[in-house]
Amino acid sequence: LRALGVALCTLRTPLTGKERLFCAIAYLPKATVQAAIGSVPLAMGLPCGQIVLSVAVLAILITAPLGAIGMDATYQKLLEKQL
């Protein structure tokens, strides 16, 4: 769904298809959002707070390296050098 959102947001831009694909790959990591909202239920004292925080940390641990690997593996093929 995040990749679809990126595709829709970049539709009427001068970006090429390859650049749009790279933007979608670069947007896959969710660490900022997860870190910001993951601890809120725990801080509010909700019974599910610890589970929500655990899932948020797990999402960070999975998506951050996958996004970094994806960007590192595709930037040379998807992005053009402009001098």
SEFIZA-3560 file (N, C-alpha, C; in Angstrom, 3 decimals):
REM SEFIZA-3560
<numar><xx>0.817</xx><yy>-1.207</yy><zz>0.000</zz><atom>N</atom></numar>
<numar><xx>0.000</xx><yy>0.000</yy><zz>0.000</zz><atom>CA</atom></numar>
<numar><xx>0.856</xx><yy>1.265</yy><zz>0.000</zz><atom>C</atom></numar>
<numar><xx>2.007</xx><yy>1.200</yy><zz>0.706</zz><atom>N</atom></numar>
<numar><xx>2.890</xx><yy>2.363</yy><zz>0.714</zz><atom>CA</atom></numar>
<numar><xx>3.451</xx><yy>2.615</yy><zz>-0.675</zz><atom>C</atom></numar>
<numar><xx>3.815</xx><yy>1.547</yy><zz>-1.382</zz><atom>N</atom></numar>
<numar><xx>4.348</xx><yy>1.686</yy><zz>-2.741</zz><atom>CA</atom></numar>
<numar><xx>3.290</xx><yy>2.242</yy><zz>-3.683</zz><atom>C</atom></numar>
<numar><xx>2.054</xx><yy>1.831</yy><zz>-3.508</zz><atom>N</atom></numar>
<numar><xx>0.966</xx><yy>2.362</yy><zz>-4.317</zz><atom>CA</atom></numar>
<numar><xx>0.775</xx><yy>3.853</yy><zz>-4.037</zz><atom>C</atom></numar>
<numar><xx>0.872</xx><yy>4.234</yy><zz>-2.783</zz><atom>N</atom></numar>
<numar><xx>0.776</xx><yy>5.653</yy><zz>-2.424</zz><atom>CA</atom></numar>
<numar><xx>1.886</xx><yy>6.476</yy><zz>-3.055</zz><atom>C</atom></numar>
<numar><xx>3.101</xx><yy>5.938</yy><zz>-3.053</zz><atom>N</atom></numar>
<numar><xx>4.227</xx><yy>6.638</yy><zz>-3.687</zz><atom>CA</atom></numar>
<numar><xx>3.979</xx><yy>6.759</yy><zz>-5.187</zz><atom>C</atom></numar>
<numar><xx>3.488</xx><yy>5.697</yy><zz>-5.789</zz><atom>N</atom></numar>
<numar><xx>3.207</xx><yy>5.718</yy><zz>-7.229</zz><atom>CA</atom></numar>
<numar><xx>2.169</xx><yy>6.790</yy><zz>-7.559</zz><atom>C</atom></numar>
<numar><xx>1.141</xx><yy>6.878</yy><zz>-6.766</zz><atom>N</atom></numar>
<numar><xx>0.111</xx><yy>7.896</yy><zz>-7.005</zz><atom>CA</atom></numar>
<numar><xx>0.644</xx><yy>9.309</yy><zz>-6.792</zz><atom>C</atom></numar>
<numar><xx>1.475</xx><yy>9.479</yy><zz>-5.776</zz><atom>N</atom></numar>
<numar><xx>2.005</xx><yy>10.811</yy><zz>-5.477</zz><atom>CA</atom></numar>
<numar><xx>3.012</xx><yy>11.297</yy><zz>-6.512</zz><atom>C</atom></numar>
<numar><xx>3.679</xx><yy>10.376</yy><zz>-7.167</zz><atom>N</atom></numar>
<numar><xx>4.695</xx><yy>10.773</yy><zz>-8.145</zz><atom>CA</atom></numar>
<numar><xx>4.186</xx><yy>10.693</yy><zz>-9.582</zz><atom>C</atom></numar>
<numar><xx>2.908</xx><yy>10.445</yy><zz>-9.761</zz><atom>N</atom></numar>
<numar><xx>2.341</xx><yy>10.262</yy><zz>-11.090</zz><atom>CA</atom></numar>
<numar><xx>2.540</xx><yy>11.472</yy><zz>-11.993</zz><atom>C</atom></numar>
<numar><xx>2.244</xx><yy>12.641</yy><zz>-11.533</zz><atom>N</atom></numar>
<numar><xx>2.329</xx><yy>13.843</yy><zz>-12.369</zz><atom>CA</atom></numar>
<numar><xx>3.605</xx><yy>14.637</yy><zz>-12.088</zz><atom>C</atom></numar>
<numar><xx>4.694</xx><yy>13.933</yy><zz>-11.957</zz><atom>N</atom></numar>
<numar><xx>5.984</xx><yy>14.566</yy><zz>-11.744</zz><atom>CA</atom></numar>
<numar><xx>6.875</xx><yy>14.253</yy><zz>-12.944</zz><atom>C</atom></numar>
<numar><xx>7.975</xx><yy>14.965</yy><zz>-13.086</zz><atom>N</atom></numar>
<numar><xx>8.874</xx><yy>14.678</yy><zz>-14.211</zz><atom>CA</atom></numar>
<numar><xx>9.754</xx><yy>13.442</yy><zz>-13.994</zz><atom>C</atom></numar>
<numar><xx>9.520</xx><yy>12.683</yy><zz>-12.945</zz><atom>N</atom></numar>
<numar><xx>10.315</xx><yy>11.486</yy><zz>-12.680</zz><atom>CA</atom></numar>
<numar><xx>10.034</xx><yy>10.403</yy><zz>-13.714</zz><atom>C</atom></numar>
<numar><xx>11.082</xx><yy>9.641</yy><zz>-14.041</zz><atom>N</atom></numar>
<numar><xx>10.908</xx><yy>8.499</yy><zz>-14.942</zz><atom>CA</atom></numar>
<numar><xx>10.315</xx><yy>7.327</yy><zz>-14.158</zz><atom>C</atom></numar>
<numar><xx>9.919</xx><yy>6.303</yy><zz>-14.874</zz><atom>N</atom></numar>
<numar><xx>9.381</xx><yy>5.113</yy><zz>-14.222</zz><atom>CA</atom></numar>
<numar><xx>10.387</xx><yy>4.464</yy><zz>-13.293</zz><atom>C</atom></numar>
<numar><xx>11.655</xx><yy>4.441</yy><zz>-13.712</zz><atom>N</atom></numar>
<numar><xx>12.699</xx><yy>3.861</yy><zz>-12.870</zz><atom>CA</atom></numar>
<numar><xx>12.890</xx><yy>4.690</yy><zz>-11.601</zz><atom>C</atom></numar>
<numar><xx>12.827</xx><yy>5.992</yy><zz>-11.727</zz><atom>N</atom></numar>
<numar><xx>12.975</xx><yy>6.859</yy><zz>-10.548</zz><atom>CA</atom></numar>
<numar><xx>11.803</xx><yy>6.696</yy><zz>-9.595</zz><atom>C</atom></numar>
<numar><xx>10.627</xx><yy>6.523</yy><zz>-10.151</zz><atom>N</atom></numar>
<numar><xx>9.443</xx><yy>6.287</yy><zz>-9.310</zz><atom>CA</atom></numar>
<numar><xx>9.570</xx><yy>4.969</yy><zz>-8.550</zz><atom>C</atom></numar>
<numar><xx>10.079</xx><yy>3.948</yy><zz>-9.231</zz><atom>N</atom></numar>
<numar><xx>10.281</xx><yy>2.658</yy><zz>-8.574</zz><atom>CA</atom></numar>
<numar><xx>11.289</xx><yy>2.792</yy><zz>-7.443</zz><atom>C</atom></numar>
<numar><xx>12.356</xx><yy>3.545</yy><zz>-7.664</zz><atom>N</atom></numar>
<numar><xx>13.342</xx><yy>3.753</yy><zz>-6.605</zz><atom>CA</atom></numar>
<numar><xx>12.713</xx><yy>4.497</yy><zz>-5.427</zz><atom>C</atom></numar>
<numar><xx>11.862</xx><yy>5.470</yy><zz>-5.708</zz><atom>N</atom></numar>
<numar><xx>11.174</xx><yy>6.196</yy><zz>-4.625</zz><atom>CA</atom></numar>
<numar><xx>10.319</xx><yy>5.246</yy><zz>-3.786</zz><atom>C</atom></numar>
<numar><xx>9.658</xx><yy>4.310</yy><zz>-4.442</zz><atom>N</atom></numar>
<numar><xx>8.825</xx><yy>3.342</yy><zz>-3.719</zz><atom>CA</atom></numar>
<numar><xx>9.696</xx><yy>2.443</yy><zz>-2.845</zz><atom>C</atom></numar>
<numar><xx>10.849</xx><yy>2.020</yy><zz>-3.376</zz><atom>N</atom></numar>
<numar><xx>11.766</xx><yy>1.188</yy><zz>-2.599</zz><atom>CA</atom></numar>
<numar><xx>12.306</xx><yy>1.978</yy><zz>-1.407</zz><atom>C</atom></numar>
<numar><xx>12.659</xx><yy>3.238</yy><zz>-1.643</zz><atom>N</atom></numar>
<numar><xx>13.227</xx><yy>4.073</yy><zz>-0.581</zz><atom>CA</atom></numar>
<numar><xx>12.202</xx><yy>4.378</yy><zz>0.515</zz><atom>C</atom></numar>
<numar><xx>10.934</xx><yy>4.337</yy><zz>0.189</zz><atom>N</atom></numar>
<numar><xx>9.893</xx><yy>4.667</yy><zz>1.158</zz><atom>CA</atom></numar>
<numar><xx>9.418</xx><yy>3.454</yy><zz>1.966</zz><atom>C</atom></numar>
<numar><xx>9.913</xx><yy>2.266</yy><zz>1.647</zz><atom>N</atom></numar>
<numar><xx>9.460</xx><yy>1.065</yy><zz>2.352</zz><atom>CA</atom></numar>
<numar><xx>9.812</xx><yy>1.028</yy><zz>3.838</zz><atom>C</atom></numar>
<numar><xx>11.007</xx><yy>1.446</yy><zz>4.253</zz><atom>N</atom></numar>
<numar><xx>11.299</xx><yy>1.416</yy><zz>5.690</zz><atom>CA</atom></numar>
<numar><xx>10.330</xx><yy>2.313</yy><zz>6.471</zz><atom>C</atom></numar>
<numar><xx>9.895</xx><yy>1.820</yy><zz>7.629</zz><atom>N</atom></numar>
<numar><xx>8.883</xx><yy>2.536</yy><zz>8.396</zz><atom>CA</atom></numar>
<numar><xx>9.382</xx><yy>2.932</yy><zz>9.784</zz><atom>C</atom></numar>
<numar><xx>10.667</xx><yy>3.084</yy><zz>9.971</zz><atom>N</atom></numar>
<numar><xx>11.219</xx><yy>3.289</yy><zz>11.306</zz><atom>CA</atom></numar>
<numar><xx>10.718</xx><yy>4.562</yy><zz>11.973</zz><atom>C</atom></numar>
<numar><xx>10.640</xx><yy>5.657</yy><zz>11.245</zz><atom>N</atom></numar>
<numar><xx>10.245</xx><yy>6.926</yy><zz>11.852</zz><atom>CA</atom></numar>
<numar><xx>8.818</xx><yy>6.855</yy><zz>12.397</zz><atom>C</atom></numar>
<numar><xx>7.916</xx><yy>6.370</yy><zz>11.579</zz><atom>N</atom></numar>
<numar><xx>6.510</xx><yy>6.282</yy><zz>11.991</zz><atom>CA</atom></numar>
<numar><xx>6.354</xx><yy>5.283</yy><zz>13.130</zz><atom>C</atom></numar>
<numar><xx>6.979</xx><yy>4.133</yy><zz>12.985</zz><atom>N</atom></numar>
<numar><xx>6.849</xx><yy>3.106</yy><zz>14.011</zz><atom>CA</atom></numar>
<numar><xx>7.421</xx><yy>3.567</yy><zz>15.348</zz><atom>C</atom></numar>
<numar><xx>8.564</xx><yy>4.241</yy><zz>15.317</zz><atom>N</atom></numar>
<numar><xx>9.172</xx><yy>4.713</yy><zz>16.565</zz><atom>CA</atom></numar>
<numar><xx>8.301</xx><yy>5.776</yy><zz>17.222</zz><atom>C</atom></numar>
<numar><xx>7.668</xx><yy>6.600</yy><zz>16.402</zz><atom>N</atom></numar>
<numar><xx>6.859</xx><yy>7.683</yy><zz>16.947</zz><atom>CA</atom></numar>
<numar><xx>5.568</xx><yy>7.185</yy><zz>17.596</zz><atom>C</atom></numar>
<numar><xx>4.914</xx><yy>6.227</yy><zz>16.970</zz><atom>N</atom></numar>
<numar><xx>3.612</xx><yy>5.803</yy><zz>17.492</zz><atom>CA</atom></numar>
<numar><xx>3.640</xx><yy>4.482</yy><zz>18.247</zz><atom>C</atom></numar>
<numar><xx>4.728</xx><yy>3.745</yy><zz>18.157</zz><atom>N</atom></numar>
<numar><xx>4.780</xx><yy>2.423</yy><zz>18.784</zz><atom>CA</atom></numar>
<numar><xx>4.671</xx><yy>2.438</yy><zz>20.287</zz><atom>C</atom></numar>
<numar><xx>5.177</xx><yy>3.480</yy><zz>20.923</zz><atom>N</atom></numar>
<numar><xx>5.176</xx><yy>3.516</yy><zz>22.386</zz><atom>CA</atom></numar>
<numar><xx>3.949</xx><yy>4.214</yy><zz>22.979</zz><atom>C</atom></numar>
<numar><xx>3.114</xx><yy>4.809</yy><zz>22.147</zz><atom>N</atom></numar>
<numar><xx>1.958</xx><yy>5.558</yy><zz>22.658</zz><atom>CA</atom></numar>
<numar><xx>0.997</xx><yy>4.678</yy><zz>23.464</zz><atom>C</atom></numar>
<numar><xx>0.569</xx><yy>3.510</yy><zz>22.961</zz><atom>N</atom></numar>
<numar><xx>-0.338</xx><yy>2.682</yy><zz>23.762</zz><atom>CA</atom></numar>
<numar><xx>0.275</xx><yy>2.248</yy><zz>25.102</zz><atom>C</atom></numar>
<numar><xx>1.573</xx><yy>1.981</yy><zz>25.109</zz><atom>N</atom></numar>
<numar><xx>2.235</xx><yy>1.599</yy><zz>26.357</zz><atom>CA</atom></numar>
<numar><xx>2.235</xx><yy>2.766</yy><zz>27.330</zz><atom>C</atom></numar>
<numar><xx>2.532</xx><yy>3.966</yy><zz>26.837</zz><atom>N</atom></numar>
<numar><xx>2.551</xx><yy>5.156</yy><zz>27.683</zz><atom>CA</atom></numar>
<numar><xx>1.155</xx><yy>5.484</yy><zz>28.222</zz><atom>C</atom></numar>
<numar><xx>0.121</xx><yy>5.115</yy><zz>27.447</zz><atom>N</atom></numar>
<numar><xx>-1.255</xx><yy>5.378</yy><zz>27.886</zz><atom>CA</atom></numar>
<numar><xx>-1.745</xx><yy>4.329</yy><zz>28.879</zz><atom>C</atom></numar>
<numar><xx>-0.947</xx><yy>3.293</yy><zz>29.081</zz><atom>N</atom></numar>
<numar><xx>-1.325</xx><yy>2.262</yy><zz>30.033</zz><atom>CA</atom></numar>
<numar><xx>-2.295</xx><yy>1.232</yy><zz>29.493</zz><atom>C</atom></numar>
<numar><xx>-2.430</xx><yy>1.135</yy><zz>28.188</zz><atom>N</atom></numar>
<numar><xx>-3.335</xx><yy>0.150</yy><zz>27.596</zz><atom>CA</atom></numar>
<numar><xx>-2.758</xx><yy>-1.252</yy><zz>27.763</zz><atom>C</atom></numar>
<numar><xx>-3.612</xx><yy>-2.241</yy><zz>27.962</zz><atom>N</atom></numar>
<numar><xx>-3.130</xx><yy>-3.607</yy><zz>28.156</zz><atom>CA</atom></numar>
<numar><xx>-2.347</xx><yy>-4.147</yy><zz>26.950</zz><atom>C</atom></numar>
<numar><xx>-2.660</xx><yy>-3.673</yy><zz>25.764</zz><atom>N</atom></numar>
<numar><xx>-1.983</xx><yy>-4.149</yy><zz>24.560</zz><atom>CA</atom></numar>
<numar><xx>-0.715</xx><yy>-3.359</yy><zz>24.262</zz><atom>C</atom></numar>
<numar><xx>-0.341</xx><yy>-2.421</yy><zz>25.112</zz><atom>N</atom></numar>
<numar><xx>0.784</xx><yy>-1.530</yy><zz>24.856</zz><atom>CA</atom></numar>
<numar><xx>2.091</xx><yy>-2.239</yy><zz>24.603</zz><atom>C</atom></numar>
<numar><xx>2.380</xx><yy>-3.264</yy><zz>25.377</zz><atom>N</atom></numar>
<numar><xx>3.644</xx><yy>-3.970</yy><zz>25.208</zz><atom>CA</atom></numar>
<numar><xx>3.685</xx><yy>-4.734</yy><zz>23.883</zz><atom>C</atom></numar>
<numar><xx>2.551</xx><yy>-5.292</yy><zz>23.482</zz><atom>N</atom></numar>
<numar><xx>2.487</xx><yy>-6.002</yy><zz>22.201</zz><atom>CA</atom></numar>
<numar><xx>2.652</xx><yy>-5.024</yy><zz>21.044</zz><atom>C</atom></numar>
<numar><xx>1.984</xx><yy>-3.878</yy><zz>21.119</zz><atom>N</atom></numar>
<numar><xx>2.093</xx><yy>-2.870</yy><zz>20.058</zz><atom>CA</atom></numar>
<numar><xx>3.535</xx><yy>-2.391</yy><zz>19.933</zz><atom>C</atom></numar>
<numar><xx>4.174</xx><yy>-2.126</yy><zz>21.043</zz><atom>N</atom></numar>
<numar><xx>5.567</xx><yy>-1.683</yy><zz>21.018</zz><atom>CA</atom></numar>
<numar><xx>6.474</xx><yy>-2.774</yy><zz>20.451</zz><atom>C</atom></numar>
<numar><xx>6.233</xx><yy>-4.021</yy><zz>20.822</zz><atom>N</atom></numar>
<numar><xx>7.033</xx><yy>-5.132</yy><zz>20.300</zz><atom>CA</atom></numar>
<numar><xx>6.883</xx><yy>-5.276</yy><zz>18.788</zz><atom>C</atom></numar>
<numar><xx>5.663</xx><yy>-5.158</yy><zz>18.295</zz><atom>N</atom></numar>
<numar><xx>5.426</xx><yy>-5.251</yy><zz>16.853</zz><atom>CA</atom></numar>
<numar><xx>6.069</xx><yy>-4.059</yy><zz>16.140</zz><atom>C</atom></numar>
<numar><xx>6.018</xx><yy>-2.874</yy><zz>16.739</zz><atom>N</atom></numar>
<numar><xx>6.636</xx><yy>-1.692</yy><zz>16.146</zz><atom>CA</atom></numar>
<numar><xx>8.147</xx><yy>-1.875</yy><zz>16.027</zz><atom>C</atom></numar>
<numar><xx>8.766</xx><yy>-2.382</yy><zz>17.068</zz><atom>N</atom></numar>
<numar><xx>10.214</xx><yy>-2.620</yy><zz>17.034</zz><atom>CA</atom></numar>
<numar><xx>10.544</xx><yy>-3.692</yy><zz>15.999</zz><atom>C</atom></numar>
<numar><xx>9.736</xx><yy>-4.726</yy><zz>15.929</zz><atom>N</atom></numar>
<numar><xx>9.951</xx><yy>-5.775</yy><zz>14.940</zz><atom>CA</atom></numar>
<numar><xx>9.825</xx><yy>-5.218</yy><zz>13.517</zz><atom>C</atom></numar>
<numar><xx>8.848</xx><yy>-4.357</yy><zz>13.290</zz><atom>N</atom></numar>
<numar><xx>8.689</xx><yy>-3.731</yy><zz>11.971</zz><atom>CA</atom></numar>
<numar><xx>9.909</xx><yy>-2.899</yy><zz>11.611</zz><atom>C</atom></numar>
<numar><xx>10.462</xx><yy>-2.196</yy><zz>12.575</zz><atom>N</atom></numar>
<numar><xx>11.676</xx><yy>-1.401</yy><zz>12.333</zz><atom>CA</atom></numar>
<numar><xx>12.838</xx><yy>-2.329</yy><zz>11.986</zz><atom>C</atom></numar>
<numar><xx>12.999</xx><yy>-3.388</yy><zz>12.765</zz><atom>N</atom></numar>
<numar><xx>14.118</xx><yy>-4.297</yy><zz>12.549</zz><atom>CA</atom></numar>
<numar><xx>14.051</xx><yy>-5.028</yy><zz>11.209</zz><atom>C</atom></numar>
<numar><xx>12.857</xx><yy>-5.213</yy><zz>10.687</zz><atom>N</atom></numar>
<numar><xx>12.700</xx><yy>-5.899</yy><zz>9.402</zz><atom>CA</atom></numar>
<numar><xx>12.764</xx><yy>-4.922</yy><zz>8.236</zz><atom>C</atom></numar>
<numar><xx>12.018</xx><yy>-3.826</yy><zz>8.300</zz><atom>N</atom></numar>
<numar><xx>11.914</xx><yy>-2.953</yy><zz>7.130</zz><atom>CA</atom></numar>
<numar><xx>13.125</xx><yy>-2.056</yy><zz>6.921</zz><atom>C</atom></numar>
<numar><xx>13.797</xx><yy>-1.635</yy><zz>7.968</zz><atom>N</atom></numar>
<numar><xx>14.944</xx><yy>-0.741</yy><zz>7.790</zz><atom>CA</atom></numar>
<numar><xx>16.072</xx><yy>-1.420</yy><zz>7.003</zz><atom>C</atom></numar>
<numar><xx>16.509</xx><yy>-2.615</yy><zz>7.381</zz><atom>N</atom></numar>
<numar><xx>17.559</xx><yy>-3.260</yy><zz>6.574</zz><atom>CA</atom></numar>
<numar><xx>17.086</xx><yy>-3.622</yy><zz>5.164</zz><atom>C</atom></numar>
<numar><xx>15.829</xx><yy>-4.052</yy><zz>5.025</zz><atom>N</atom></numar>
<numar><xx>15.328</xx><yy>-4.384</yy><zz>3.695</zz><atom>CA</atom></numar>
<numar><xx>15.319</xx><yy>-3.160</yy><zz>2.786</zz><atom>C</atom></numar>
<numar><xx>14.924</xx><yy>-2.015</yy><zz>3.321</zz><atom>N</atom></numar>
<numar><xx>14.942</xx><yy>-0.788</yy><zz>2.538</zz><atom>CA</atom></numar>
<numar><xx>16.350</xx><yy>-0.377</yy><zz>2.165</zz><atom>C</atom></numar>
<numar><xx>17.275</xx><yy>-0.480</yy><zz>3.106</zz><atom>N</atom></numar>
<numar><xx>18.668</xx><yy>-0.121</yy><zz>2.834</zz><atom>CA</atom></numar>
<numar><xx>19.272</xx><yy>-1.056</yy><zz>1.788</zz><atom>C</atom></numar>
<numar><xx>19.014</xx><yy>-2.344</yy><zz>1.911</zz><atom>N</atom></numar>
<numar><xx>19.519</xx><yy>-3.311</yy><zz>0.936</zz><atom>CA</atom></numar>
<numar><xx>18.889</xx><yy>-3.055</yy><zz>-0.430</zz><atom>C</atom></numar>
<numar><xx>17.585</xx><yy>-2.795</yy><zz>-0.444</zz><atom>N</atom></numar>
<numar><xx>16.895</xx><yy>-2.522</yy><zz>-1.704</zz><atom>CA</atom></numar>
<numar><xx>17.428</xx><yy>-1.290</yy><zz>-2.402</zz><atom>C</atom></numar>
<numar><xx>17.662</xx><yy>-0.225</yy><zz>-1.641</zz><atom>N</atom></numar>
<numar><xx>18.210</xx><yy>1.001</yy><zz>-2.243</zz><atom>CA</atom></numar>
<numar><xx>19.628</xx><yy>0.775</yy><zz>-2.745</zz><atom>C</atom></numar>
<numar><xx>20.434</xx><yy>0.091</yy><zz>-1.950</zz><atom>N</atom></numar>
<numar><xx>21.819</xx><yy>-0.150</yy><zz>-2.333</zz><atom>CA</atom></numar>
<numar><xx>21.909</xx><yy>-1.039</yy><zz>-3.573</zz><atom>C</atom></numar>
<numar><xx>20.995</xx><yy>-1.984</yy><zz>-3.691</zz><atom>N</atom></numar>
<numar><xx>21.027</xx><yy>-2.920</yy><zz>-4.816</zz><atom>CA</atom></numar>
<numar><xx>20.471</xx><yy>-2.332</yy><zz>-6.106</zz><atom>C</atom></numar>
<numar><xx>19.666</xx><yy>-1.275</yy><zz>-6.015</zz><atom>N</atom></numar>
<numar><xx>18.978</xx><yy>-0.784</yy><zz>-7.216</zz><atom>CA</atom></numar>
<numar><xx>19.350</xx><yy>0.622</yy><zz>-7.664</zz><atom>C</atom></numar>
<numar><xx>20.063</xx><yy>1.386</yy><zz>-6.858</zz><atom>N</atom></numar>
<numar><xx>20.265</xx><yy>2.788</yy><zz>-7.226</zz><atom>CA</atom></numar>
<numar><xx>21.043</xx><yy>2.952</yy><zz>-8.528</zz><atom>C</atom></numar>
<numar><xx>22.006</xx><yy>2.087</yy><zz>-8.798</zz><atom>N</atom></numar>
<numar><xx>22.794</xx><yy>2.225</yy><zz>-10.027</zz><atom>CA</atom></numar>
<numar><xx>21.965</xx><yy>1.883</yy><zz>-11.264</zz><atom>C</atom></numar>
<numar><xx>21.026</xx><yy>0.979</yy><zz>-11.135</zz><atom>N</atom></numar>
<numar><xx>20.202</xx><yy>0.586</yy><zz>-12.274</zz><atom>CA</atom></numar>
<numar><xx>19.016</xx><yy>1.520</yy><zz>-12.484</zz><atom>C</atom></numar>
<numar><xx>18.501</xx><yy>2.105</yy><zz>-11.404</zz><atom>N</atom></numar>
<numar><xx>17.283</xx><yy>2.888</yy><zz>-11.506</zz><atom>CA</atom></numar>
<numar><xx>17.509</xx><yy>4.396</yy><zz>-11.592</zz><atom>C</atom></numar>
<numar><xx>18.644</xx><yy>4.873</yy><zz>-11.127</zz><atom>N</atom></numar>
<numar><xx>18.893</xx><yy>6.304</yy><zz>-11.128</zz><atom>CA</atom></numar>
<numar><xx>20.014</xx><yy>6.653</yy><zz>-12.106</zz><atom>C</atom></numar>
<numar><xx>19.852</xx><yy>7.778</yy><zz>-12.799</zz><atom>N</atom></numar>
<numar><xx>20.865</xx><yy>8.237</yy><zz>-13.738</zz><atom>CA</atom></numar>
<numar><xx>21.750</xx><yy>9.275</yy><zz>-13.064</zz><atom>C</atom></numar>
<numar><xx>23.011</xx><yy>9.266</yy><zz>-13.401</zz><atom>N</atom></numar>
<numar><xx>23.915</xx><yy>10.293</yy><zz>-12.905</zz><atom>CA</atom></numar>
<numar><xx>23.683</xx><yy>11.578</yy><zz>-13.669</zz><atom>C</atom></numar>
<numar><xx>23.576</xx><yy>12.675</yy><zz>-12.958</zz><atom>N</atom></numar>
<numar><xx>23.448</xx><yy>13.978</yy><zz>-13.604</zz><atom>CA</atom></numar>
<numar><xx>24.563</xx><yy>14.864</yy><zz>-13.095</zz><atom>C</atom></numar>
<numar><xx>25.383</xx><yy>15.318</yy><zz>-13.987</zz><atom>N</atom></numar>
<numar><xx>26.517</xx><yy>16.159</yy><zz>-13.602</zz><atom>CA</atom></numar>
<numar><xx>26.219</xx><yy>17.607</yy><zz>-13.800</zz><atom>C</atom></numar>
//
